[in-house]
Amino acid sequence: MAGSSNTNVIKFKKTKFNINIVLIGFLIIYVVFYIVSFFNKEYIGIYQVNEKQMSDNNTIVGIAIREEDIYTAPSSGYVSFYNKRGSKIGKNGTLFSIDPTGEVNDILGEINDKSSISEEQIRSIRAEISSYNNNFNYADYNQIYDFKYTIESLALTGMSEKAVKKIATSDNASSFDIEKASSSGIVAYWTDSLEGINKDTITTDSFNEANNKKEMLKTSDQVSQGSNVCKVVTSEDWEIIIQITDEQKKKIEEREIVKFRFCKDDIELNVPYEIFSKDGVFYARLFLNNYLSRYIDDRYIDIELLLNSAEGLKIPVSSQLEKSCYIAPVSYLTKGDNNNKDVLCYEVVNEDGTLSTANIESFAYCDEEYVYIDGMLIQPGLQLINTTTNERFTIGEMRSLKGVYCVNNGFCQFKCIEIIYENEEYYIIKKDTAYGVDIYDNIVINPDLINENDIIY
């Protein structure tokens, strides 16, 4: 068949180039790269300097030792008190009374008018409630019982005075025992097993509070003849004995007096002391002559020895770095052209060979002996001139300065620090130092990631 031919034609579909897909692909790659870089990048941390007082943790439980006269019940019956706890009583003042018949207790139940409690007692009760609220510690469950006892005692003291007046006119007045104070002092309505303890009788077991139960009484409680009722502390001088470690002993012995803080209410005292040992254990006696009434109900007192403490500017340990500086005698400082800024004068060789002078106006630090000059500002061999004596000093020796990078102005600026206290996390540095760090300065926490004069973004 002429003119016929078989041809197989394969047609391919034309692919259209889509620029949008390419752009989206590039965008996805960029976002993934940015996210990975973000999480792998080390960021520069900034810390704002603040003022702080810091000290080592030397919290210790001490035993309060006082001159205590214990009064016992002359007969069995119901006790009534007539003085607020911690108040002063004079010699021959009425301490308590014993009612063998219980008539006072019955009269107390009948007295319920508002006039039974004076305004002074109401103020005392409010003060106790406020003190309890401010100092409550969930770890010290005994505080609840002490608080309950104190409030009941304050409320019943005024009521018992009225009851005694009634009982004095009754038929049972002859059997009513009244106990007077044999000496003046401060009244306490509790006893334990440590009255009379001193440095000669104290042991490590004395510090176990569980072994020394505190017994408290309040008005209307029933007592047996010869049992302890109350006590009077007869001297304003008292002491706190603490157990100390070898390290604490060494630090205490470096001082003429010891500074400590009452943990209960943050009162700080400087007191004389005496160190003694017994059975291989070191003890310290802290001698006090004030705040007796404030802690009259405390046998065991938590205190913090302030053996290593300082007050100043607080900065992280990680922010500290060192910088090498050239030193020059401070005697070479002179006043600049404006006569209100210290400068260092040095010689300059001009192109024609003549000599002239120039000034160094920026310093890293200055103490009583030397001026510290940034090593980037000058070269060794520079000749400083003492403008008063015309002496010369050749720059050459370098010393390291401790400091931080300050970034208040958006770039890293070295500022010197003087460390006066340190622990594992923070330094306390001296405040108000020349060329130094000020409160509220912003400093770099990780200075190894940046260089001086770098801009902070």
MOFEN-V475764 format. One record per helix or strand of 2 or more residues. SS is the DSSP state (H for helix, E for strand). FROM is the first residue (numbers start at 1). TO is the last residue. If there is no record, write none. Layout:
((SS;FROM;TO) (SS;FROM;TO))
This chain:
((H;19;40) (E;46;48) (E;50;55) (E;59;65) (E;68;72) (E;77;81) (E;88;89) (E;94;99) (H;103;110) (H;114;116) (H;119;135) (H;142;167) (H;173;175) (E;176;180) (E;185;188) (E;190;191) (H;204;207) (H;209;211) (E;215;216) (E;222;223) (E;228;233) (E;238;244) (H;246;253) (E;258;262) (E;268;271) (E;273;278) (E;281;288) (E;300;305) (E;309;316) (H;317;319) (E;321;329) (H;330;332) (E;333;335) (E;342;349) (E;355;360) (E;365;366) (E;370;374) (E;383;385) (E;392;394) (E;398;406) (E;413;416) (E;419;422) (E;426;429) (E;442;444) (H;447;449))
